[in-house]
Amino acid sequence: MIKRILIAVSLILGGTYAAAAGEDPIYTSWTSSKAVGGYDTVAYFKEGKPVKGSKKFKTKYMDAEWRFSSQENLDLFLADPAKYAPQYGGYCAWAMGGAENGTRGFTASGDPEIWKIVDGKLYLNYDKSVAKKWNVDIPGFIEKADRFYPETVDLEE
């Protein structure tokens, strides 16, 4: 119980927690409109690692700015954004899956450096300790998060 409270408090103090529906569908920080912190989402699939995007190769998708490291990666994204965009809009997959309580998903920032591709889809987590918890039951958290995400964010914008 104390562990859950500490996680919730740290997320709240970090400005990354929101329990109410109506969050933006794509996570961006309060100070930026960049999705995935400006990282190139196509690079996770092509290069197997996070790569910073460039202002030179960018697009707008779902009210967020997406950056890429090359024109080729930008073109691949434009051809199929859903294939390359992180699941749950880049919010933490563990949190969206209801964390440990499993009652309802919530939003927490996803760290572009803490990622995993599962069944051809990109997932981000809040930090390494959260990723360890998510790794214990990835299919279970994905199943729950797939249900919680549409209820937690405003997909109508």
C-alpha positions as CSV (number, residue, x, y, z in Angstrom):
1,M,0.0,0.0,0.0
2,I,2.7,2.5,1.0
3,K,4.6,1.6,-2.3
4,R,1.5,2.5,-4.3
5,I,1.1,5.8,-2.5
6,L,4.7,6.7,-3.0
7,I,4.5,6.0,-6.7
8,A,1.3,8.1,-7.0
9,V,2.9,10.9,-5.1
10,S,6.0,10.8,-7.2
11,L,4.0,10.9,-10.4
12,I,1.9,13.8,-9.1
13,L,4.9,15.8,-8.0
14,G,6.5,15.1,-11.3
15,G,3.5,16.7,-13.0
16,T,2.9,13.5,-15.0
17,Y,-0.2,12.0,-13.3
18,A,-3.8,12.6,-14.3
19,A,-6.7,10.3,-13.3
20,A,-9.5,12.1,-15.0
21,A,-10.6,11.5,-18.6
22,G,-9.9,14.2,-21.1
23,E,-6.1,14.0,-21.2
24,D,-4.6,14.7,-24.6
25,P,-4.4,11.6,-26.7
26,I,-0.7,12.0,-27.3
27,Y,1.7,12.7,-24.3
28,T,3.7,15.9,-24.6
29,S,5.3,17.7,-21.7
30,W,3.8,20.9,-20.4
31,T,6.6,22.9,-22.0
32,S,6.6,21.3,-25.5
33,S,4.2,20.0,-28.1
34,K,6.7,17.3,-29.2
35,A,5.5,13.7,-29.1
36,V,7.9,11.1,-27.6
37,G,10.1,13.9,-26.4
38,G,11.2,14.6,-30.0
39,Y,12.5,11.1,-30.6
40,D,12.1,9.4,-34.0
41,T,9.5,6.7,-33.5
42,V,10.4,4.9,-36.8
43,A,14.0,4.5,-35.6
44,Y,12.9,2.2,-32.8
45,F,11.7,-0.3,-35.5
46,K,14.5,0.3,-38.0
47,E,17.5,0.8,-35.8
48,G,16.4,-0.9,-32.6
49,K,17.2,2.1,-30.4
50,P,15.9,5.6,-29.5
51,V,17.2,8.3,-31.9
52,K,16.5,12.0,-31.5
53,G,14.5,13.6,-34.3
54,S,15.4,16.8,-36.1
55,K,13.5,20.0,-36.6
56,K,14.2,19.5,-40.3
57,F,12.0,16.4,-40.5
58,K,8.8,16.9,-38.7
59,T,5.0,16.6,-39.0
60,K,1.9,17.3,-37.0
61,Y,-0.2,14.3,-36.0
62,M,-3.0,14.2,-33.4
63,D,-2.2,17.7,-32.3
64,A,1.4,16.9,-31.5
65,E,4.7,17.6,-33.3
66,W,6.5,14.4,-34.4
67,R,10.2,14.6,-35.3
68,F,12.4,12.2,-37.3
69,S,16.0,11.7,-38.0
70,S,15.6,11.4,-41.8
71,Q,13.2,12.2,-44.6
72,E,12.9,8.4,-45.2
73,N,11.6,7.9,-41.6
74,L,9.2,10.8,-41.9
75,D,7.8,9.4,-45.1
76,L,7.4,5.9,-43.5
77,F,5.5,7.6,-40.6
78,L,3.3,9.6,-42.9
79,A,2.4,6.5,-44.8
80,D,1.2,4.6,-41.6
81,P,1.3,6.7,-38.4
82,A,-0.5,4.0,-36.4
83,K,2.2,1.5,-37.2
84,Y,5.0,3.7,-35.7
85,A,3.3,5.8,-33.0
86,P,3.7,4.5,-29.5
87,Q,0.8,2.7,-28.0
88,Y,-1.4,4.8,-25.6
89,G,-0.1,8.0,-27.1
90,G,3.3,7.6,-25.5
91,Y,1.9,7.5,-22.0
92,C,3.3,4.8,-19.7
93,A,2.0,1.4,-20.6
94,W,2.1,0.1,-17.0
95,A,0.1,3.1,-15.7
96,M,-2.4,2.9,-18.5
97,G,-2.8,-0.8,-17.7
98,G,-3.9,0.1,-14.2
99,A,-0.5,-0.3,-12.6
100,E,-0.6,-2.7,-9.6
101,N,-4.2,-2.1,-8.6
102,G,-5.7,-3.0,-11.9
103,T,-8.8,-1.0,-11.3
104,R,-8.4,1.8,-13.9
105,G,-5.7,3.1,-16.1
106,F,-4.2,6.5,-15.5
107,T,-1.7,8.7,-17.4
108,A,1.9,9.0,-16.6
109,S,4.6,10.2,-18.9
110,G,6.4,7.7,-21.0
111,D,10.2,7.9,-21.2
112,P,11.5,7.5,-24.8
113,E,14.6,5.8,-23.3
114,I,12.5,3.1,-21.5
115,W,10.8,1.2,-24.4
116,K,9.9,-2.2,-25.8
117,I,8.5,-3.4,-29.0
118,V,5.9,-6.2,-28.4
119,D,4.1,-7.8,-31.4
120,G,5.2,-5.0,-33.7
121,K,4.0,-2.2,-31.4
122,L,6.0,0.4,-29.5
123,Y,5.4,0.8,-25.8
124,L,7.0,3.3,-23.4
125,N,7.2,3.2,-19.6
126,Y,7.7,5.9,-16.9
127,D,11.1,4.6,-15.7
128,K,13.3,1.5,-15.3
129,S,11.6,0.4,-12.1
130,V,8.1,0.7,-13.6
131,A,9.3,-1.2,-16.7
132,K,10.4,-4.1,-14.5
133,K,6.9,-4.3,-13.1
134,W,5.4,-4.1,-16.5
135,N,7.6,-6.9,-17.8
136,V,6.2,-9.3,-15.2
137,D,2.8,-9.4,-17.1
138,I,3.1,-7.6,-20.4
139,P,0.1,-9.3,-22.0
140,G,-2.1,-8.6,-19.0
141,F,-1.1,-4.9,-18.8
142,I,-1.6,-4.5,-22.6
143,E,-5.0,-6.1,-22.4
144,K,-6.1,-3.8,-19.6
145,A,-4.5,-0.7,-21.2
146,D,-6.2,-1.4,-24.5
147,R,-9.5,-1.0,-22.6
148,F,-8.5,1.9,-20.4
149,Y,-6.8,4.2,-22.9
150,P,-9.9,5.3,-24.8
151,E,-11.7,6.0,-21.5
152,T,-8.7,7.9,-20.1
153,V,-7.8,10.3,-22.9
154,D,-9.9,12.5,-25.2
155,L,-9.8,10.8,-28.5
156,E,-12.5,13.1,-30.0
157,E,-10.2,16.1,-30.6
